[in-house]
Amino acid sequence: MRNSVRSSTKTGLCAAFGLLVGLLASAQTAHAANPLELNFWLSGPKYEGRVAPCEAALQTIASQFQEKESQFWNSPLVITGYSRIHETAFRPWQSDNIPRRYCSGDAVLSDGKVRTVHFSIIEDGGFASIGQGVEWCVVGLDRNWAYNPACKSARP
């Protein structure tokens, strides 16, 4: 009795596998795009290297920092000022990559401490690729370890 159950199970699995292989073998093969499909309405981004200077991102960083600290970490910390803001790199990799301007400086926090901030401004890096995006990290306050260690991943 036991051998007949195993035999029918094996037969059923073999039949299912054979059916699957048969379906895959009879499927149509993929074809390359025709000239109309190839470039019709696919303009894509045109990266021109127009990236704002470092100072343009400071207000965005301050507001996003305040939002993150208050909503996610229940902290009253805010950035009250900046100093020594300077560019560290512009398009540090080959020219075909998305243009980025990397910057660093000091952020003065509401607790009186001065911490280093590293950030990048990304061409077409905003929401839905509209406008410039900003990625930033305040050293010592990367609580979710997104750029650890010491904000190294936020630098070029």
C-alpha positions in Angstrom: 0.0 0.0 0.0 2.8 2.3 1.0 4.7 1.7 -2.2 1.7 2.5 -4.4 1.2 5.8 -2.7 4.8 6.8 -3.2 4.7 5.6 -6.8 1.6 7.7 -7.6 3.1 10.7 -5.9 6.3 10.4 -8.0 4.3 9.9 -11.1 2.2 13.1 -10.4 5.4 15.1 -9.7 7.0 13.9 -12.9 3.9 14.7 -14.9 3.7 18.2 -13.4 7.4 18.8 -14.1 7.0 17.6 -17.7 4.1 19.9 -18.2 6.1 22.8 -16.9 9.0 22.1 -19.2 6.7 21.7 -22.2 5.0 25.1 -21.5 8.4 26.8 -21.2 9.7 25.2 -24.4 6.7 26.3 -26.4 6.8 29.9 -25.2 7.8 32.6 -27.7 11.3 33.9 -27.6 12.1 37.6 -26.8 12.8 39.9 -29.7 14.9 43.1 -29.7 13.0 46.4 -29.8 12.1 47.8 -33.2 13.3 51.3 -34.2 10.0 52.8 -33.0 10.2 51.2 -29.6 13.8 51.9 -29.2 13.8 55.7 -28.6 10.2 56.8 -28.8 9.6 59.3 -26.0 12.5 58.0 -24.0 14.5 61.2 -23.6 16.0 60.4 -20.2 17.9 62.7 -17.9 20.4 65.1 -19.4 23.0 65.6 -16.7 24.7 68.9 -17.3 26.5 69.3 -14.0 24.4 72.1 -12.8 24.6 71.6 -9.1 23.9 74.3 -6.6 26.7 75.6 -4.3 27.2 74.1 -0.9 25.4 76.9 0.9 22.1 76.2 -1.0 21.5 73.0 1.0 22.0 74.3 4.5 18.3 75.3 5.1 17.1 71.9 3.8 19.6 70.1 6.1 18.4 72.1 9.1 14.7 71.4 8.5 15.2 67.7 7.8 17.5 67.4 10.8 14.9 69.0 13.1 12.1 66.8 11.6 14.2 63.6 12.1 15.2 64.4 15.6 11.8 65.4 16.8 9.7 62.7 15.1 11.9 59.7 15.1 14.2 60.2 18.1 12.0 62.4 20.4 14.9 64.9 20.7 14.7 68.7 20.9 18.0 69.1 19.0 18.0 71.6 16.1 20.8 73.1 14.0 21.2 76.7 14.9 24.1 77.6 12.6 26.9 76.6 10.4 30.6 77.4 9.9 33.5 76.4 7.7 31.2 75.1 4.9 33.4 74.0 2.0 33.3 71.8 -1.1 35.2 68.5 -0.8 34.5 67.1 -4.2 32.6 67.7 -7.4 31.8 64.7 -9.7 34.5 62.6 -8.0 33.9 59.6 -10.2 33.8 59.4 -14.0 31.7 62.0 -15.8 28.9 59.6 -16.8 27.6 59.3 -13.2 24.9 61.5 -11.8 26.6 64.9 -10.9 27.1 65.4 -7.2 28.7 68.1 -5.1 30.2 66.9 -1.8 30.5 69.4 1.0 31.5 69.4 4.7 31.4 71.9 7.5 30.5 72.4 11.1 27.0 72.5 12.5 26.2 74.3 15.7 23.5 72.5 17.6 21.0 73.8 20.1 22.8 71.9 22.9 25.9 74.0 22.3 28.0 71.3 20.7 29.7 71.8 17.3 29.5 68.7 15.1 30.8 68.0 11.7 28.2 67.6 8.9 28.9 65.9 5.6 26.4 66.3 2.7 26.0 66.0 -1.0 23.8 67.9 -3.5 22.6 65.6 -6.3 21.4 66.9 -9.7 17.9 65.6 -10.4 18.0 63.8 -7.0 14.8 65.3 -5.6 11.4 63.6 -5.3 10.5 62.0 -8.6 13.8 63.3 -10.0 12.5 66.9 -9.8 15.0 69.4 -8.5 18.1 68.8 -6.6 18.3 66.3 -3.8 20.4 66.5 -0.6 21.8 63.6 1.4 23.5 64.5 4.7 24.9 63.1 7.9 25.8 64.8 11.2 28.8 63.0 12.8 27.8 61.4 16.1 24.0 61.8 15.5 23.7 59.1 12.8 21.4 57.1 15.2 20.1 54.6 12.6 23.7 54.0 11.3 22.8 54.8 7.7 26.2 56.4 7.0 28.4 54.7 9.7 31.2 54.7 10.7 31.5 58.5 11.5 29.4 59.4 8.4 32.0 57.8 6.1 29.4 56.8 3.5 28.2 60.4 3.1 31.6 61.5 1.9 33.1 60.8 -1.6 
